[in-house]
C-alpha cells in the first residue's frame, strides 16, 4: 500500500484529505508542523508527500520542509497543496524541488489524478527486468532503467519530473521540443511558466556540476532543444 504524508496545520483540512485519500486505498499519515514531519521522515520516508507552505508559526515552513525532503531523496514525489497561488510562490516551490504545485481550490478528483500520475512515474525507478535503456550524447548519459542522469560520469540529482524533461530533449538532439511536448513526456499539466521554471532548475543543476554546461538551447517562441553539437 502506498504511503502518503500530509503536512497541514489546519486539523479539519488535514483530516478531510486524510480520510478521502484513505478511501482511495492509500495509507495516510498527517502532521501538523515541520518538526513533527521531519521526526517521522528521518525514521522513514513516505512514498509521496503533500505539504502546505505556512505551517503554524513558520510562514514558509513548507518551503524549508520541501528543501529538506529533496536533500533526503531526489526521487520522492512532492506536491505543494496551498492557498498561496501567486507566481512567486509557485516558482519558489518548484525551484526547491517540488514535482507539482496545486491550489487548495483544486477538486479532489484532480488531486487524485495528479497523485496517480506521480506514482506511475516514480514506480519506474524500482522497475526491474526492463530492456536496456541508455541514451548517450557526449558527456551526457541517461539511464532510463534507473531514472538517473550523468554528466561527465557524475550523477545529476534530478526530480522525476526533471528527469523526463531532460530525457525528452536529449533523446532527439537538435530537435525543438515545445513546452507542451515536455509536459506530455513528464506527464504533468502545468502552465508554460512552470515549464520554464523546471528548465531553469535543470540548467542550474548541470551548471553546478560543470560551469561550462551549455547544452539546453532556448528557441524563443517554440521551446527548448538539446544541443546536438555537445
C-alpha positions as a Python dict, from the first residue, in 0.01 Angstrom:
ca = {
    (1, 'X'): (0, 0, 0),
    (2, 'X'): (137, 340, -98),
    (3, 'X'): (215, 569, 194),
    (4, 'X'): (125, 938, 165),
    (5, 'X'): (225, 1203, 417),
    (6, 'X'): (15, 1519, 454),
    (7, 'X'): (177, 1814, 631),
    (8, 'X'): (-102, 2063, 700),
    (9, 'X'): (-155, 2263, 1017),
    (10, 'X'): (-532, 2306, 985),
    (11, 'X'): (-681, 1999, 1152),
    (12, 'X'): (-1011, 1994, 962),
    (13, 'X'): (-840, 2021, 622),
    (14, 'X'): (-575, 1763, 713),
    (15, 'X'): (-828, 1512, 838),
    (16, 'X'): (-1054, 1567, 539),
    (17, 'X'): (-777, 1492, 289),
    (18, 'X'): (-658, 1204, 502),
    (19, 'X'): (-1000, 1041, 503),
    (20, 'X'): (-1055, 1093, 130),
    (21, 'X'): (-713, 952, 38),
    (22, 'X'): (-763, 653, 264),
    (23, 'X'): (-1087, 584, 80),
    (24, 'X'): (-876, 562, -236),
    (25, 'X'): (-667, 285, -80),
    (26, 'X'): (-368, 487, 38),
    (27, 'X'): (-209, 468, 381),
    (28, 'X'): (-200, 827, 506),
    (29, 'X'): (-11, 992, 789),
    (30, 'X'): (-86, 1350, 889),
    (31, 'X'): (148, 1602, 1051),
    (32, 'X'): (65, 1949, 1182),
    (33, 'X'): (409, 2108, 1159),
    (34, 'X'): (756, 2073, 1012),
    (35, 'X'): (938, 1935, 1322),
    (36, 'X'): (681, 1656, 1365),
    (37, 'X'): (702, 1569, 998),
    (38, 'X'): (1082, 1567, 993),
    (39, 'X'): (1093, 1345, 1301),
    (40, 'X'): (882, 1091, 1114),
    (41, 'X'): (1065, 1133, 782),
    (42, 'X'): (1404, 1079, 943),
    (43, 'X'): (1277, 739, 1053),
    (44, 'X'): (1105, 652, 725),
    (45, 'X'): (1024, 847, 414),
    (46, 'X'): (672, 827, 271),
    (47, 'X'): (609, 726, -91),
    (48, 'X'): (468, 1074, -162),
    (49, 'X'): (443, 1397, 38),
    (50, 'X'): (171, 1663, 21),
    (51, 'X'): (272, 1979, 202),
    (52, 'X'): (134, 2325, 273),
    (53, 'X'): (364, 2628, 282),
    (54, 'X'): (255, 2803, 601),
    (55, 'X'): (289, 2562, 893),
    (56, 'X'): (183, 2700, 1230),
    (57, 'X'): (434, 2973, 1327),
    (58, 'X'): (656, 2908, 1025),
    (59, 'X'): (531, 3125, 738),
    (60, 'X'): (747, 2939, 487),
    (61, 'X'): (786, 2616, 682),
    (62, 'X'): (668, 2411, 385),
    (63, 'X'): (944, 2551, 164),
    (64, 'X'): (1203, 2453, 423),
    (65, 'X'): (1046, 2110, 455),
    (66, 'X'): (1049, 2060, 77),
    (67, 'X'): (1417, 2151, 65),
    (68, 'X'): (1496, 1903, 342),
    (69, 'X'): (1294, 1626, 178),
    (70, 'X'): (1462, 1682, -157),
    (71, 'X'): (1806, 1656, 7),
    (72, 'X'): (1698, 1322, 152),
    (73, 'X'): (1560, 1183, -174),
    (74, 'X'): (1581, 1308, -530),
    (75, 'X'): (1300, 1080, -642),
    (76, 'X'): (1037, 1129, -371),
    (77, 'X'): (725, 1285, -532),
    (78, 'X'): (639, 1614, -356),
    (79, 'X'): (321, 1814, -409),
    (80, 'X'): (255, 2159, -267),
    (81, 'X'): (-114, 2197, -181),
    (82, 'X'): (-165, 2552, -65),
    (83, 'X'): (-386, 2860, -70),
    (84, 'X'): (-83, 3065, -177),
    (85, 'X'): (-118, 3064, -553),
    (86, 'X'): (98, 3357, -663),
    (87, 'X'): (352, 3305, -941),
    (88, 'X'): (627, 3391, -694),
    (89, 'X'): (528, 3115, -452),
    (90, 'X'): (473, 2867, -735),
    (91, 'X'): (817, 2931, -880),
    (92, 'X'): (977, 2913, -534),
    (93, 'X'): (810, 2578, -465),
    (94, 'X'): (918, 2427, -793),
    (95, 'X'): (1271, 2564, -764),
    (96, 'X'): (1301, 2397, -426),
    (97, 'X'): (1228, 2063, -588),
    (98, 'X'): (854, 2006, -573),
    (99, 'X'): (709, 1800, -858),
    (100, 'X'): (374, 1972, -856),
    (101, 'X'): (210, 2285, -712),
    (102, 'X'): (-165, 2290, -662),
    (103, 'X'): (-413, 2536, -517),
    (104, 'X'): (-642, 2420, -239),
    (105, 'X'): (-923, 2507, -478),
    (106, 'X'): (-833, 2202, -685),
    (107, 'X'): (-1102, 1935, -693),
    (108, 'X'): (-1038, 1605, -521),
    (109, 'X'): (-1059, 1403, -847),
    (110, 'X'): (-798, 1639, -994),
    (111, 'X'): (-570, 1588, -692),
    (112, 'X'): (-611, 1212, -714),
    (113, 'X'): (-520, 1219, -1085),
    (114, 'X'): (-203, 1417, -1010),
    (115, 'X'): (-106, 1177, -733),
    (116, 'X'): (-165, 875, -957),
    (117, 'X'): (47, 1030, -1234),
    (118, 'X'): (336, 1092, -995),
    (119, 'X'): (316, 738, -862),
    (120, 'X'): (321, 595, -1214),
    (121, 'X'): (644, 777, -1288),
    (122, 'X'): (813, 707, -958),
    (123, 'X'): (735, 338, -986),
    (124, 'X'): (964, 322, -1288),
    (125, 'X'): (1255, 380, -1053),
    (126, 'X'): (1204, 41, -895),
    (127, 'X'): (1119, -138, -1214),
    (128, 'X'): (1331, -444, -1277),
    (129, 'X'): (1394, -662, -1579),
    (130, 'X'): (1334, -384, -1824),
    (131, 'X'): (1516, -359, -2153),
    (132, 'X'): (1841, -170, -2185),
    (133, 'X'): (1750, 200, -2198),
    (134, 'X'): (2061, 414, -2224),
    (135, 'X'): (2097, 745, -2405),
    (136, 'X'): (2449, 879, -2452),
    (137, 'X'): (2546, 1210, -2613),
    (138, 'X'): (2895, 1336, -2540),
    (139, 'X'): (2924, 1394, -2168),
    (140, 'X'): (2559, 1308, -2112),
    (141, 'X'): (2439, 962, -2014),
    (142, 'X'): (2076, 887, -1932),
    (143, 'X'): (1998, 556, -1767),
    (144, 'X'): (1627, 509, -1823),
    (145, 'X'): (1616, 194, -1612),
    (146, 'X'): (1748, 369, -1304),
    (147, 'X'): (1589, 709, -1383),
    (148, 'X'): (1935, 863, -1345),
    (149, 'X'): (2124, 1124, -1546),
    (150, 'X'): (2504, 1155, -1552),
    (151, 'X'): (2721, 1438, -1680),
    (152, 'X'): (3089, 1352, -1727),
    (153, 'X'): (3003, 1032, -1539),
    (154, 'X'): (2892, 1232, -1235),
    (155, 'X'): (2528, 1185, -1127),
    (156, 'X'): (2297, 1485, -1163),
    (157, 'X'): (2028, 1468, -898),
    (158, 'X'): (1706, 1548, -1081),
    (159, 'X'): (1349, 1510, -967),
    (160, 'X'): (1134, 1262, -1158),
    (161, 'X'): (972, 1549, -1348),
    (162, 'X'): (1309, 1699, -1438),
    (163, 'X'): (1441, 1359, -1547),
    (164, 'X'): (1166, 1308, -1804),
    (165, 'X'): (1210, 1660, -1937),
    (166, 'X'): (1583, 1601, -1994),
    (167, 'X'): (1502, 1262, -2144),
    (168, 'X'): (1251, 1423, -2383),
    (169, 'X'): (1505, 1678, -2505),
    (170, 'X'): (1812, 1455, -2523),
    (171, 'X'): (1663, 1155, -2700),
    (172, 'X'): (1637, 1367, -3016),
    (173, 'X'): (1930, 1614, -3001),
    (174, 'X'): (1884, 1915, -3223),
    (175, 'X'): (1505, 1880, -3234),
    (176, 'X'): (1299, 2154, -3074),
    (177, 'X'): (1063, 2029, -2805),
    (178, 'X'): (773, 2256, -2723),
    (179, 'X'): (660, 2316, -2368),
    (180, 'X'): (356, 2102, -2448),
    (181, 'X'): (587, 1820, -2560),
    (182, 'X'): (778, 1843, -2232),
    (183, 'X'): (455, 1837, -2033),
    (184, 'X'): (340, 1526, -2215),
    (185, 'X'): (671, 1348, -2165),
    (186, 'X'): (677, 1436, -1796),
    (187, 'X'): (305, 1362, -1762),
    (188, 'X'): (234, 1688, -1588),
    (189, 'X'): (-29, 1950, -1663),
    (190, 'X'): (100, 2294, -1577),
    (191, 'X'): (129, 2636, -1738),
    (192, 'X'): (418, 2748, -1958),
    (193, 'X'): (584, 2948, -1682),
    (194, 'X'): (610, 2636, -1468),
    (195, 'X'): (785, 2451, -1750),
    (196, 'X'): (1021, 2747, -1780),
    (197, 'X'): (1097, 2721, -1408),
    (198, 'X'): (1168, 2349, -1439),
    (199, 'X'): (1412, 2409, -1726),
    (200, 'X'): (1590, 2685, -1533),
    (201, 'X'): (1633, 2449, -1241),
    (202, 'X'): (1763, 2172, -1468),
    (203, 'X'): (2022, 2409, -1618),
    (204, 'X'): (2129, 2517, -1270),
    (205, 'X'): (2188, 2159, -1162),
    (206, 'X'): (2403, 2082, -1467),
    (207, 'X'): (2597, 2406, -1423),
    (208, 'X'): (2662, 2314, -1060),
    (209, 'X'): (2840, 2006, -1193),
    (210, 'X'): (3005, 2183, -1488),
    (211, 'X'): (3027, 2563, -1506),
    (212, 'X'): (3073, 2538, -1884),
    (213, 'X'): (2748, 2346, -1938),
    (214, 'X'): (2551, 2500, -2225),
    (215, 'X'): (2358, 2219, -2392),
    (216, 'X'): (1998, 2335, -2344),
    (217, 'X'): (1907, 2596, -2601),
    (218, 'X'): (1603, 2818, -2565),
    (219, 'X'): (1431, 2854, -2901),
    (220, 'X'): (1222, 3164, -2846),
    (221, 'X'): (857, 3121, -2925),
    (222, 'X'): (898, 2748, -2981),
    (223, 'X'): (1052, 2566, -2686),
    (224, 'X'): (1382, 2403, -2598),
    (225, 'X'): (1646, 2197, -2775),
    (226, 'X'): (1929, 1975, -2657),
    (227, 'X'): (2235, 2099, -2844),
    (228, 'X'): (2330, 1827, -3092),
    (229, 'X'): (2689, 1956, -3110),
    (230, 'X'): (2760, 1855, -2749),
}
